[in-house]
């Protein structure tokens, strides 16, 4: 029977267990996007807490793709040394770390980038255009930016890369029929809407080689009217499987979704159904997809995590907010203290990040790093 704490391998990358730290915006890069000692301290602490694989940092791959203050950058070679400082520190304590790559698309912030955001099509609010439609030249630029970023990540010593195609950011915008109204080969049916993501994946795979782990974060649903459905998500997962992706992390929601269905939902889950946000999509995934499933969203109990693995409903369990409150949660569970994660899903941890101090739990008074 499969175990949470058994060693596993993903495309040659050996992991000590089946626990993943899901990437987030830590808010701990400097004003230019360089990695800082505070970010290194946070990630090394997770490695010491025995997280099997740390997904790091919501890292923007192109100058115009930044959406948040304190967001990590990798759009130029000059960012490599500071990133290498982090990977060496994590490897020094026996950890493994992947870098998440993202472009904000329509959610990029012109306050930081100095240019108007761009996405699948023009967007407007109250009659004012907030984002412009991407040209074919823009699309080529994005594909090359992902490729270059993945090469830099490998040079910097990251054990893997993850392409962020969820939560309403650029690649997710192209996938969503509610957000993509293009009339060319990048819009319309599912295969067309997935074209940009697939071209990014294929370009990255060619650049980093077949022996380097490559993951995608994918929405199970957009949870908005006319958005991506569970069936669409599985269709995209099938295409990604054929395109040599090594595993998919299944999430859901976006800024456009109601608060009830955002990726970081508020409120402590009270039942199994509430605790595993995307269990219906995960069930459909395991029926049709053979590459490993990393499941994130609401999971707080050791027993439920164990059942998901033992019953083959997921292959890896991903946590974000619980590890902000308890960086050593996995170590606690391994040592026999199987109490539920202490996180109450209040989202207070993002407050310090908005203040420029980095994400930190405000309930247990942990000092922001």
Sine and cosine of phi, psi and omega as CSV:
sin_phi,cos_phi,sin_psi,cos_psi,sin_omega,cos_omega
0.00,0.00,0.65,-0.76,-0.03,-1.00
-0.93,0.37,0.51,-0.86,-0.06,-1.00
-0.78,-0.62,0.51,-0.86,0.08,-1.00
-0.89,0.45,-0.53,0.85,-0.13,-0.99
-0.96,-0.27,0.31,0.95,0.07,-1.00
-1.00,0.08,0.54,-0.84,0.08,-1.00
-0.91,0.42,0.63,-0.78,0.01,-1.00
-0.68,-0.73,0.30,-0.95,-0.01,-1.00
-0.77,-0.64,0.70,-0.71,0.08,-1.00
-0.84,-0.54,0.95,-0.30,-0.01,-1.00
0.72,0.69,0.78,0.63,0.07,-1.00
1.00,0.07,-0.17,0.99,0.02,-1.00
-1.00,0.01,0.91,-0.42,-0.03,-1.00
-0.99,0.10,0.79,-0.62,0.01,-1.00
-0.87,-0.49,0.56,-0.83,-0.07,-1.00
-0.97,0.24,-0.38,0.93,-0.04,-1.00
-0.35,-0.94,-0.08,-1.00,-0.08,-1.00
-0.98,-0.18,0.36,0.93,-0.02,-1.00
-0.98,-0.18,0.70,-0.71,0.00,-1.00
-0.87,-0.50,0.67,-0.74,0.22,-0.98
-1.00,-0.01,0.91,-0.42,-0.03,-1.00
-0.96,0.28,0.68,-0.73,-0.07,-1.00
-0.90,0.44,0.52,-0.85,0.05,-1.00
-0.53,-0.85,0.14,-0.99,0.16,-0.99
-0.99,0.13,0.96,-0.29,-0.01,-1.00
-0.99,0.15,-0.41,0.91,-0.03,-1.00
0.94,0.35,0.48,0.88,-0.11,-0.99
-0.88,-0.48,0.22,0.98,0.16,-0.99
-1.00,0.10,0.30,-0.95,0.05,-1.00
-0.99,0.16,-0.09,-1.00,-0.12,-0.99
-0.88,0.47,-0.45,0.89,0.02,-1.00
-1.00,0.00,-0.21,0.98,-0.02,-1.00
0.97,-0.25,0.12,0.99,0.01,-1.00
-0.97,0.26,0.59,-0.81,0.10,-1.00
-0.90,0.43,0.60,-0.80,-0.04,-1.00
-0.89,-0.46,0.21,-0.98,0.07,-1.00
-0.90,0.44,-0.52,0.85,0.03,-1.00
-0.91,0.42,-0.64,0.77,0.06,-1.00
-0.91,0.41,-0.69,0.72,0.04,-1.00
-0.84,0.54,-0.70,0.72,-0.01,-1.00
-0.86,0.50,-0.69,0.73,0.01,-1.00
-0.88,0.47,-0.71,0.71,-0.07,-1.00
-0.96,0.29,-0.61,0.79,0.07,-1.00
-0.90,0.45,-0.61,0.79,0.04,-1.00
-0.88,0.48,-0.61,0.79,0.06,-1.00
-0.91,0.41,-0.64,0.77,0.05,-1.00
-0.90,0.44,-0.67,0.74,0.06,-1.00
-0.91,0.42,-0.45,0.90,0.07,-1.00
-0.99,0.16,0.08,1.00,0.15,-0.99
0.95,0.31,0.49,0.87,0.16,-0.99
-0.92,0.40,0.77,-0.64,-0.07,-1.00
-0.87,0.49,-0.73,0.69,0.03,-1.00
-0.63,-0.78,0.81,-0.59,0.05,-1.00
-1.00,-0.08,0.88,-0.47,0.19,-0.98
-1.00,0.01,0.83,-0.56,-0.13,-0.99
-0.93,-0.36,0.81,-0.59,0.71,-0.71
1.00,0.01,0.05,1.00,0.19,-0.98
0.77,0.64,0.89,0.45,-0.24,-0.97
-0.99,-0.14,0.82,-0.57,-0.09,-1.00
-0.99,0.11,0.67,-0.75,-0.22,-0.98
-0.99,-0.16,-0.12,0.99,-0.04,-1.00
-0.52,-0.85,0.57,-0.82,-0.15,-0.99
-0.82,0.58,-0.63,0.78,-0.04,-1.00
-0.99,0.13,0.04,1.00,-0.07,-1.00
-0.99,-0.10,0.05,1.00,-0.04,-1.00
-0.96,0.29,0.70,-0.71,0.01,-1.00
-0.87,-0.49,-0.34,0.94,-0.11,-0.99
-0.77,-0.64,0.49,-0.87,0.15,-0.99
-0.93,0.36,0.53,-0.85,0.02,-1.00
0.92,0.39,0.35,0.94,-0.02,-1.00
-1.00,0.08,0.65,-0.76,-0.01,-1.00
-0.94,0.33,0.57,-0.82,-0.02,-1.00
-0.85,-0.53,0.45,-0.89,0.09,-1.00
-0.51,-0.86,0.52,0.86,-0.08,-1.00
-1.00,0.05,0.03,1.00,-0.02,-1.00
-0.53,-0.85,0.46,-0.89,0.00,-1.00
-0.88,0.48,-0.41,0.91,-0.05,-1.00
-0.92,0.40,-0.23,0.97,0.04,-1.00
-0.99,0.11,-0.21,0.98,-0.12,-0.99
-0.89,0.45,-0.74,0.68,-0.07,-1.00
-0.84,0.54,-0.68,0.73,0.01,-1.00
-0.92,0.39,-0.58,0.81,0.06,-1.00
-0.93,0.36,-0.63,0.78,0.03,-1.00
-0.90,0.44,-0.55,0.84,0.07,-1.00
-0.86,0.50,-0.60,0.80,0.03,-1.00
-0.95,0.31,-0.74,0.67,-0.05,-1.00
-0.90,0.45,-0.62,0.79,0.02,-1.00
-0.90,0.43,-0.62,0.79,0.01,-1.00
-0.92,0.39,-0.66,0.75,0.02,-1.00
-0.92,0.38,-0.70,0.71,0.04,-1.00
-0.90,0.44,-0.50,0.87,-0.01,-1.00
-0.91,0.41,-0.38,0.92,0.05,-1.00
-0.95,-0.31,0.26,0.97,0.10,-1.00
1.00,0.05,0.24,0.97,-0.04,-1.00
-1.00,-0.04,0.20,-0.98,0.10,-1.00
-0.81,-0.58,0.61,-0.79,-0.09,-1.00
-0.61,-0.80,0.69,-0.72,0.10,-0.99
-0.92,-0.40,0.42,-0.91,0.02,-1.00
-0.94,-0.33,0.79,-0.62,0.05,-1.00
-1.00,0.03,0.74,-0.68,-0.05,-1.00
-0.93,-0.37,0.73,-0.69,-0.11,-0.99
-0.52,-0.85,0.44,-0.90,0.21,-0.98
-0.77,-0.64,0.73,-0.68,-0.10,-1.00
-0.94,0.33,-0.41,0.91,-0.05,-1.00
0.87,0.49,-0.75,-0.66,0.02,-1.00
-0.89,0.46,-0.33,0.94,-0.01,-1.00
-1.00,-0.04,0.05,1.00,0.12,-0.99
-0.90,0.43,0.39,-0.92,-0.12,-0.99
-0.91,-0.42,0.92,-0.40,-0.05,-1.00
-0.91,0.41,-0.32,0.95,0.07,-1.00
-0.88,0.48,-0.55,0.83,0.01,-1.00
-1.00,-0.06,-0.58,0.81,-0.13,-0.99
-1.00,0.00,-0.47,0.89,-0.03,-1.00
0.99,0.17,0.08,1.00,0.03,-1.00
-0.73,-0.68,0.32,-0.95,0.02,-1.00
-0.93,0.36,0.69,-0.73,0.07,-1.00
-0.87,0.50,0.37,-0.93,0.04,-1.00
-0.70,-0.72,0.43,-0.90,-0.01,-1.00
-0.40,-0.92,-0.29,-0.96,-0.03,-1.00
-0.85,0.53,-0.60,0.80,-0.02,-1.00
-0.49,-0.87,0.12,-0.99,0.05,-1.00
-0.87,0.49,0.63,-0.78,0.09,-1.00
-0.81,-0.59,0.56,-0.83,-0.01,-1.00
-0.61,-0.79,0.50,-0.87,0.11,-0.99
-0.75,-0.66,0.79,-0.61,-0.01,-1.00
0.80,0.60,0.63,0.78,0.05,-1.00
0.98,0.18,0.04,1.00,-0.01,-1.00
-0.94,-0.33,0.80,-0.60,0.00,-1.00
-0.93,0.37,0.82,-0.58,-0.02,-1.00
-0.96,-0.28,-0.31,0.95,0.03,-1.00
-0.45,-0.90,0.51,-0.86,0.00,-1.00
-0.96,-0.27,0.38,-0.92,0.04,-1.00
-0.95,0.30,0.67,-0.74,0.01,-1.00
-0.96,0.27,0.64,-0.77,0.10,-0.99
-1.00,0.04,0.13,-0.99,0.08,-1.00
-0.89,0.46,-0.58,0.81,0.06,-1.00
-0.90,0.44,-0.66,0.75,0.06,-1.00
-0.87,0.50,-0.68,0.73,-0.02,-1.00
-0.90,0.45,-0.68,0.73,0.05,-1.00
-0.87,0.49,-0.65,0.76,0.03,-1.00
-0.88,0.48,-0.68,0.73,-0.01,-1.00
-0.90,0.44,-0.71,0.70,0.00,-1.00
-0.87,0.50,-0.72,0.69,0.01,-1.00
-0.91,0.42,-0.56,0.83,0.01,-1.00
-0.91,0.41,-0.67,0.75,0.06,-1.00
-0.90,0.44,-0.67,0.74,0.00,-1.00
-0.88,0.47,-0.76,0.65,-0.02,-1.00
-0.88,0.47,-0.64,0.77,0.00,-1.00
-0.90,0.43,-0.63,0.78,-0.01,-1.00
-0.92,0.39,-0.61,0.79,0.05,-1.00
-0.90,0.43,-0.67,0.74,0.04,-1.00
-0.89,0.45,-0.64,0.77,0.00,-1.00
-0.87,0.49,-0.68,0.73,0.03,-1.00
-0.92,0.40,-0.65,0.76,0.04,-1.00
-0.88,0.48,-0.57,0.82,-0.02,-1.00
-0.98,0.22,-0.09,1.00,0.09,-1.00
0.99,-0.14,0.14,0.99,0.05,-1.00
-0.93,0.38,0.59,-0.81,-0.07,-1.00
-0.98,0.19,-0.23,0.97,-0.05,-1.00
-0.18,-0.98,0.21,-0.98,0.16,-0.99
-0.80,-0.61,0.47,-0.88,0.09,-1.00
-0.82,-0.58,0.78,-0.63,0.05,-1.00
-1.00,-0.02,0.85,-0.52,-0.07,-1.00
-0.99,0.10,0.94,-0.35,0.02,-1.00
-0.79,-0.61,0.71,0.71,-0.02,-1.00
-0.66,-0.75,0.03,-1.00,0.20,-0.98
0.88,0.47,0.37,0.93,0.12,-0.99
0.99,0.14,0.23,0.97,0.10,-0.99
-1.00,0.09,-0.07,-1.00,-0.30,-0.95
-0.78,0.63,-0.82,0.57,-0.06,-1.00
-0.91,0.41,-0.53,0.85,0.09,-1.00
-0.93,0.37,-0.59,0.81,0.04,-1.00
-0.88,0.47,-0.66,0.75,0.02,-1.00
-0.92,0.40,-0.57,0.82,-0.01,-1.00
-0.95,0.31,-0.47,0.88,-0.15,-0.99
-0.99,0.12,0.84,-0.53,0.05,-1.00
-0.91,0.41,-0.32,0.95,0.04,-1.00
-0.98,0.19,-0.39,0.92,-0.09,-1.00
-0.93,-0.36,-0.28,0.96,-0.04,-1.00
-0.94,-0.35,0.95,-0.32,-0.01,-1.00
-0.92,-0.39,0.33,0.94,-0.05,-1.00
-0.90,0.43,0.47,-0.88,0.00,-1.00
-0.94,-0.33,0.05,1.00,-0.02,-1.00
-0.99,-0.14,-0.35,-0.93,-0.07,-1.00
-0.95,0.32,-0.08,1.00,0.04,-1.00
-0.97,-0.24,0.13,0.99,0.01,-1.00
-0.69,-0.73,0.20,-0.98,0.00,-1.00
0.98,-0.22,-0.89,-0.46,-0.03,-1.00
-0.95,0.33,0.18,-0.98,-0.09,-1.00
-0.86,0.51,-0.69,0.72,-0.03,-1.00
-0.88,0.47,-0.65,0.76,0.05,-1.00
-0.91,0.42,-0.69,0.72,-0.03,-1.00
-0.91,0.40,-0.45,0.90,0.02,-1.00
-1.00,0.05,-0.06,1.00,-0.12,-0.99
-0.87,0.50,-0.69,0.72,-0.03,-1.00
-0.89,0.45,-0.73,0.68,0.04,-1.00
-0.84,0.54,-0.72,0.70,-0.03,-1.00
-0.91,0.41,-0.60,0.80,0.04,-1.00
-0.93,0.37,-0.59,0.81,0.08,-1.00
-0.89,0.45,-0.75,0.67,-0.02,-1.00
-0.87,0.50,-0.73,0.68,-0.03,-1.00
-0.90,0.43,-0.64,0.77,0.03,-1.00
-0.92,0.40,-0.67,0.74,0.02,-1.00
-0.90,0.43,-0.70,0.71,-0.01,-1.00
-0.86,0.50,-0.70,0.72,0.02,-1.00
-0.88,0.47,-0.63,0.78,-0.08,-1.00
-0.96,0.28,-0.65,0.76,-0.09,-1.00
-1.00,-0.02,-0.28,0.96,0.01,-1.00
1.00,-0.10,0.30,-0.95,-0.06,-1.00
-0.96,0.28,-0.27,0.96,-0.08,-1.00
-1.00,-0.08,0.16,0.99,-0.06,-1.00
-0.93,-0.37,0.82,-0.57,-0.05,-1.00
-0.89,0.46,0.75,-0.66,-0.03,-1.00
-0.77,-0.64,0.85,-0.53,-0.05,-1.00
-0.85,-0.52,0.32,-0.95,0.10,-1.00
-0.75,-0.66,0.69,-0.72,0.16,-0.99
-0.99,-0.10,0.81,-0.59,-0.18,-0.98
-0.74,-0.67,0.67,-0.74,0.12,-0.99
-0.94,0.35,0.72,-0.69,0.16,-0.99
-0.96,0.27,-0.58,0.81,0.10,-1.00
-0.41,-0.91,0.42,-0.91,0.08,-1.00
-1.00,0.09,-0.37,0.93,-0.05,-1.00
0.83,0.55,0.68,0.73,0.11,-0.99
-0.60,-0.80,0.42,-0.91,-0.07,-1.00
-0.84,0.54,0.82,-0.58,0.03,-1.00
0.97,0.24,0.19,0.98,-0.07,-1.00
-1.00,0.08,-0.14,-0.99,0.02,-1.00
-0.88,0.47,0.71,-0.70,0.02,-1.00
-0.97,-0.23,0.16,-0.99,0.07,-1.00
-0.85,0.53,-0.67,0.74,-0.02,-1.00
-0.91,0.42,-0.64,0.77,0.08,-1.00
-0.87,0.49,-0.71,0.70,-0.05,-1.00
-0.86,0.51,-0.67,0.74,0.01,-1.00
-0.92,0.39,-0.58,0.81,0.08,-1.00
-0.88,0.47,-0.66,0.75,0.05,-1.00
-0.92,0.40,-0.66,0.75,0.01,-1.00
-0.87,0.49,-0.62,0.78,0.05,-1.00
-0.88,0.47,-0.68,0.74,0.03,-1.00
-0.91,0.42,-0.63,0.78,0.02,-1.00
-0.92,0.38,-0.61,0.79,0.05,-1.00
-0.87,0.49,-0.66,0.75,0.02,-1.00
-0.94,0.33,-0.33,0.94,-0.05,-1.00
-0.99,-0.14,0.34,0.94,0.16,-0.99
0.97,0.25,0.35,0.94,0.13,-0.99
-0.94,0.33,0.64,-0.77,-0.10,-0.99
-1.00,0.02,-0.40,0.91,0.04,-1.00
-0.23,-0.97,0.39,-0.92,0.03,-1.00
-0.83,-0.56,0.74,-0.67,0.13,-0.99
-0.99,-0.13,0.86,-0.51,-0.09,-1.00
-0.99,-0.12,0.85,-0.53,0.02,-1.00
-0.75,-0.67,-0.50,-0.86,0.01,-1.00
0.04,-1.00,0.26,-0.96,0.07,-1.00
1.00,0.09,0.09,-1.00,0.01,-1.00
-0.26,-0.97,0.05,-1.00,0.04,-1.00
-0.90,0.43,-0.41,0.91,-0.01,-1.00
-0.99,0.15,-0.22,0.98,0.01,-1.00
-0.98,0.19,0.37,-0.93,0.10,-0.99
-0.88,0.47,0.44,-0.90,-0.06,-1.00
-0.81,0.58,-0.54,0.84,-0.01,-1.00
-0.87,0.49,-0.46,0.89,-0.11,-0.99
-0.88,-0.48,0.32,0.95,0.09,-1.00
-0.94,0.33,0.31,-0.95,-0.03,-1.00
-0.87,0.50,-0.67,0.74,0.04,-1.00
-0.98,-0.20,0.99,0.15,-0.04,-1.00
-0.96,0.27,0.57,-0.82,0.03,-1.00
-1.00,0.05,0.46,-0.89,0.10,-1.00
0.98,-0.22,0.71,-0.70,0.01,-1.00
-0.96,0.27,0.83,-0.56,0.02,-1.00
-0.87,0.49,0.65,-0.76,-0.04,-1.00
-0.94,-0.33,-0.31,0.95,0.00,-1.00
-0.75,-0.67,0.23,-0.97,0.03,-1.00
-0.86,0.51,-0.66,0.75,-0.02,-1.00
-0.88,0.47,-0.62,0.78,0.02,-1.00
-0.96,0.29,-0.53,0.85,-0.13,-0.99
-0.96,0.27,-0.56,0.83,0.00,-1.00
-0.97,-0.26,1.00,-0.07,-0.16,-0.99
-0.83,0.56,-0.67,0.74,-0.20,-0.98
-0.91,-0.41,0.59,0.81,-0.11,-0.99
-0.92,0.38,-0.53,0.85,0.01,-1.00
-0.93,0.38,-0.68,0.74,0.05,-1.00
-0.91,0.41,-0.61,0.79,0.02,-1.00
-0.89,0.45,-0.64,0.76,0.02,-1.00
-0.88,0.47,-0.70,0.71,0.02,-1.00
-0.91,0.42,-0.64,0.77,0.03,-1.00
-0.85,0.53,-0.77,0.64,-0.08,-1.00
-0.93,0.38,-0.33,0.94,0.06,-1.00
-0.98,0.21,-0.44,0.90,-0.18,-0.98
-0.86,-0.52,-0.34,0.94,-0.13,-0.99
-0.91,-0.42,0.67,-0.74,-0.06,-1.00
-0.99,-0.17,-0.39,0.92,0.01,-1.00
-0.96,0.29,0.46,-0.89,-0.13,-0.99
-0.85,0.53,0.56,-0.83,0.04,-1.00
-0.95,-0.30,0.84,-0.54,0.17,-0.98
-0.99,-0.15,0.88,-0.48,-0.11,-0.99
-0.94,-0.34,0.84,-0.54,0.02,-1.00
-0.87,-0.49,0.29,-0.96,0.12,-0.99
0.91,-0.42,1.00,-0.05,0.19,-0.98
1.00,0.08,-0.22,0.97,-0.08,-1.00
-0.92,0.38,0.81,-0.59,-0.05,-1.00
-0.75,-0.66,-0.29,0.96,-0.12,-0.99
-0.96,-0.27,0.68,-0.73,0.06,-1.00
-0.87,0.49,-0.68,0.73,-0.05,-1.00
-0.87,0.50,-0.69,0.72,-0.01,-1.00
-0.93,0.38,-0.67,0.75,0.06,-1.00
-0.86,0.52,-0.69,0.72,0.00,-1.00
-0.89,0.45,-0.68,0.73,0.00,-1.00
-0.90,0.43,-0.62,0.78,0.02,-1.00
-0.87,0.49,-0.63,0.77,0.01,-1.00
-0.97,0.25,-0.75,0.66,-0.06,-1.00
-0.91,0.43,-0.55,0.83,-0.02,-1.00
-1.00,-0.03,0.18,0.98,0.04,-1.00
0.84,0.54,0.59,0.81,0.09,-1.00
-1.00,-0.06,-0.19,0.98,0.11,-0.99
-0.34,-0.94,0.33,-0.95,0.02,-1.00
-0.95,-0.32,-0.42,0.91,0.06,-1.00
-0.63,-0.78,0.53,-0.85,0.02,-1.00
-0.94,-0.35,0.85,-0.53,-0.03,-1.00
-0.97,-0.24,0.66,-0.75,0.06,-1.00
-0.79,-0.62,0.57,-0.82,0.16,-0.99
-0.85,-0.53,-0.98,0.22,-0.07,-1.00
-0.86,0.51,-0.63,0.78,0.02,-1.00
-0.85,0.53,-0.52,0.85,-0.01,-1.00
-1.00,0.09,-0.22,0.98,0.17,-0.98
-0.96,0.30,-0.66,0.75,0.03,-1.00
-0.97,0.24,-0.66,0.75,-0.06,-1.00
-0.78,-0.63,1.00,0.08,0.01,-1.00
-0.86,0.51,-0.38,0.92,-0.03,-1.00
-0.96,-0.28,0.43,0.90,0.01,-1.00
-0.84,0.54,-0.71,0.70,-0.07,-1.00
-0.91,0.43,-0.67,0.74,0.06,-1.00
-0.88,0.47,-0.66,0.75,0.03,-1.00
-0.86,0.51,-0.71,0.70,0.01,-1.00
-0.91,0.42,-0.66,0.75,-0.01,-1.00
-0.90,0.44,-0.56,0.83,-0.02,-1.00
-0.98,0.19,-0.03,1.00,0.13,-0.99
0.93,-0.36,-0.16,0.99,0.06,-1.00
-1.00,0.06,0.99,-0.12,-0.14,-0.99
-0.99,-0.14,0.35,0.94,0.08,-1.00
-0.86,0.51,0.48,-0.88,0.01,-1.00
-0.83,0.55,0.49,-0.87,0.09,-1.00
-0.82,0.57,0.60,-0.80,-0.09,-1.00
-0.98,0.20,-0.25,0.97,-0.02,-1.00
-0.85,0.52,0.73,-0.68,0.02,-1.00
-0.95,-0.30,0.22,0.98,0.10,-1.00
0.82,0.57,0.69,0.72,-0.02,-1.00
-1.00,0.01,-0.25,0.97,-0.03,-1.00
0.92,0.39,0.21,0.98,0.07,-1.00
-0.90,0.43,-0.35,0.94,-0.04,-1.00
-0.90,0.44,-0.38,0.93,-0.01,-1.00
-0.99,0.15,-0.26,0.97,0.03,-1.00
-0.85,0.52,-0.80,0.60,0.05,-1.00
-0.85,0.53,-0.55,0.83,0.03,-1.00
-0.91,0.41,-0.65,0.76,0.03,-1.00
-0.91,0.40,-0.39,0.92,0.04,-1.00
-1.00,0.03,0.03,1.00,0.03,-1.00
1.00,0.06,0.23,0.97,-0.04,-1.00
-0.97,-0.23,-0.17,0.99,-0.04,-1.00
1.00,-0.06,0.47,-0.88,-0.01,-1.00
-0.87,0.49,0.66,-0.75,0.02,-1.00
-0.30,-0.96,0.59,-0.81,0.02,-1.00
-0.93,0.38,0.77,-0.64,0.02,-1.00
-0.99,-0.14,-0.14,0.99,-0.01,-1.00
-0.98,0.20,-0.72,0.69,-0.03,-1.00
-1.00,-0.08,0.22,0.98,0.12,-0.99
0.88,0.47,0.45,0.90,0.09,-1.00
-0.90,0.44,0.73,-0.68,0.01,-1.00
-0.94,0.33,0.78,-0.63,0.09,-1.00
-0.84,0.55,0.65,-0.76,-0.05,-1.00
-0.96,0.28,0.00,0.00,0.00,0.00
